[in-house]
Amino acid sequence: MDKKELQKDWYVIHTYSGYEDMVAENLKQRIESLDMSDKIFNVIVPKEKQIEIKNGKRRIVERKIFPGYILIEMIVTEDSWYIVRNTPNVTGFVGSGVTPSPISEAEIKSLQKRMGVEEPKYKIDFKVGELVHINDGPFKGFDGNVNEIDENKGKIKVLVNMFGRETPVELDSLQVKKV
């Protein structure tokens, strides 16, 4: 075996969508029972927290960043590759050719940063230019067009027609509904 083969790297595994958590759990059990912890180190289903607003209520949900994919940190040998490849619901490694291709350290760092974000992002169901009705606050009853969306703060800017002029109004995304 050459030196490159004994290097610990991150790889991407493709699974059936919806089976990511089950495959990750299955892999962890197989690593333990087949004593591969010296070759396979880490199994991650990349997820991030988002704030979703449904029926006027906020809730934090965990969403998969890449549905159908799992990250695995391992040293690729015949044995470790065989164990991962033959785990139920694993359809293969992502990469070209016969052997899997590792992903870059920069990609992993970026993904881990995204997964570790403490503040969840708001999931706002509006598009720029969409007509909305303001149902709360001082501009209640007005209609306007969405001008800007700030998913980090959960705010949207709506252009409201007042006295013949378009006036931008910043609102919480809970204060408006689709027309």
Phi, psi and omega per residue, in radians:
M1 nan 2.417 3.119
D2 -1.488 2.997 -3.048
K3 -1.087 -0.663 -3.106
K4 -1.046 -0.622 -3.110
E5 -1.192 -0.418 -3.107
L6 -1.661 0.236 -3.127
Q7 -1.595 2.411 3.117
K8 -1.429 2.141 -3.128
D9 -2.447 2.933 3.051
W10 -1.692 2.409 3.126
Y11 -2.259 2.807 3.120
V12 -1.945 2.269 3.111
I13 -1.900 2.416 3.087
H14 -1.677 2.336 3.101
T15 -2.281 3.017 3.009
Y16 -1.213 2.380 -3.129
S17 -1.069 2.361 -3.124
G18 1.670 -0.241 -3.116
Y19 -1.846 0.143 -3.027
E20 -0.991 -0.871 -3.107
D21 -1.123 -0.708 -3.132
M22 -1.130 -0.754 3.137
V23 -1.135 -0.738 3.135
A24 -1.061 -0.777 3.128
E25 -1.116 -0.775 3.108
N26 -1.024 -0.791 3.121
L27 -1.076 -0.760 -3.134
K28 -1.074 -0.713 3.111
Q29 -1.155 -0.720 3.134
R30 -1.139 -0.690 3.126
I31 -1.049 -0.761 -3.132
E32 -1.194 -0.889 -3.048
S33 -1.214 -0.507 -3.139
L34 -1.727 0.187 3.075
D35 0.912 0.933 -3.131
M36 -1.906 0.279 -3.084
S37 -1.148 -0.225 3.069
D38 -1.503 -0.150 -3.137
K39 -2.092 -0.543 3.140
I40 -2.058 2.077 -2.948
F41 -1.854 -0.657 -2.978
N42 -2.571 2.412 3.085
V43 -2.240 2.153 -3.078
I44 -2.286 2.356 2.937
V45 -1.757 1.888 -3.072
P46 -1.137 2.083 -3.138
K47 -2.345 2.716 3.037
E48 -2.408 2.695 3.123
K49 -1.551 2.434 3.068
Q50 -2.348 2.649 3.038
I51 -1.673 2.163 -3.132
E52 -1.955 2.443 3.111
I53 -2.021 1.993 -3.130
K54 -2.290 2.299 -3.126
N55 0.914 0.679 3.089
G56 1.314 0.111 -3.127
K57 -2.026 2.425 3.106
R58 -1.595 2.479 2.986
R59 -2.656 2.618 -3.137
I60 -1.640 2.224 3.126
V61 -2.162 2.641 3.059
E62 -1.723 2.199 3.136
R63 -2.044 2.506 3.071
K64 -1.278 2.319 3.137
I65 -1.255 -0.761 3.119
F66 -2.198 1.497 3.138
P67 -0.990 2.343 3.121
G68 1.586 0.078 -3.118
Y69 -2.315 2.562 3.107
I70 -2.283 2.552 3.059
L71 -1.754 2.456 3.126
I72 -2.413 2.312 3.091
E73 -1.757 2.112 -3.052
M74 -2.776 2.900 2.953
I75 -1.772 2.137 -3.089
V76 -1.403 1.978 2.986
T77 -2.213 3.014 3.089
E78 -0.973 -0.795 -3.083
D79 -1.145 -0.896 -3.076
S80 -1.131 -0.697 3.135
W81 -1.114 -0.723 -3.141
Y82 -1.101 -0.788 -3.111
I83 -1.075 -0.798 -3.116
V84 -1.182 -0.827 -3.100
R85 -1.044 -0.596 -3.071
N86 -1.734 0.326 3.015
T87 -1.367 2.352 -3.140
P88 -0.938 2.431 3.127
N89 1.265 0.112 3.004
V90 -1.556 2.159 -3.125
T91 -1.682 -0.172 3.075
G92 2.548 3.103 3.081
F93 -1.577 2.678 3.036
V94 -1.556 2.252 -3.136
G95 2.720 2.947 3.141
S96 -1.792 2.660 3.113
G97 1.463 -2.841 -3.021
V98 -1.472 -0.659 -3.107
T99 -1.714 2.630 -3.125
P100 -1.190 2.625 3.105
S101 -1.808 2.283 3.112
P102 -1.267 2.720 3.043
I103 -1.692 2.729 -3.021
S104 -1.225 2.707 3.114
E105 -1.059 -0.632 -3.137
A106 -1.113 -0.720 3.117
E107 -1.109 -0.741 3.134
I108 -1.110 -0.797 3.141
K109 -1.053 -0.764 3.139
S110 -1.098 -0.742 -3.139
L111 -1.179 -0.745 3.124
Q112 -1.122 -0.635 3.098
K113 -1.119 -0.770 3.140
R114 -1.117 -0.668 3.139
M115 -1.252 -0.518 -3.074
G116 -1.589 0.126 -3.130
V117 -1.066 2.126 -3.111
E118 -1.255 -0.784 -3.110
E119 -1.438 2.012 3.109
P120 -1.203 2.622 3.097
K121 -1.465 2.626 3.067
Y122 -1.414 2.456 3.035
K123 -1.790 1.832 -3.077
I124 -1.817 2.209 -3.013
D125 -1.619 0.525 -3.139
F126 -2.062 2.785 3.090
K127 -2.102 2.652 3.079
V128 -1.088 2.324 -3.130
G129 1.656 -0.200 -3.098
E130 -1.307 2.482 3.110
L131 -1.426 2.242 -3.134
V132 -2.269 2.792 3.103
H133 -1.980 2.244 -3.141
I134 -1.471 2.130 -3.047
N135 -1.986 0.192 -3.136
D136 -2.779 2.678 3.081
G137 1.607 -3.027 -3.057
P138 -1.145 -0.351 -3.126
F139 -1.796 0.364 -3.133
K140 -0.966 2.342 3.121
G141 1.705 -0.289 3.123
F142 -1.436 2.646 2.983
D143 -1.921 2.661 3.111
G144 -2.856 2.999 3.116
N145 -1.779 2.407 3.097
V146 -1.184 2.208 -3.102
N147 -1.852 -0.616 -3.071
E148 -2.597 2.601 3.097
I149 -2.265 2.228 3.073
D150 -2.025 1.671 -3.078
E151 -1.196 -0.461 -3.132
N152 -1.176 -0.645 -3.117
K153 -1.748 -0.197 -3.103
G154 1.315 0.432 -3.100
K155 -1.941 2.652 3.013
I156 -2.327 2.582 3.064
K157 -1.778 2.228 -3.118
V158 -2.061 2.337 3.065
L159 -1.537 1.989 -3.109
V160 -1.872 2.384 -3.139
N161 -1.519 1.880 3.112
M162 -2.196 2.238 3.131
F163 0.933 0.683 3.076
G164 1.370 0.150 3.138
R165 -2.211 2.578 3.057
E166 -1.440 2.110 -3.127
T167 -2.049 2.199 3.109
P168 -1.313 2.306 3.139
V169 -2.210 2.207 3.104
E170 -1.575 2.219 -3.083
L171 -2.297 2.738 2.989
D172 -1.308 2.530 -3.088
S173 -1.102 -0.277 3.081
L174 -1.362 -0.270 -3.077
Q175 -1.470 -0.059 -3.113
V176 -2.250 2.746 3.033
K177 -2.441 2.781 -3.141
K178 -1.190 2.533 3.137
V179 -1.471 nan nan
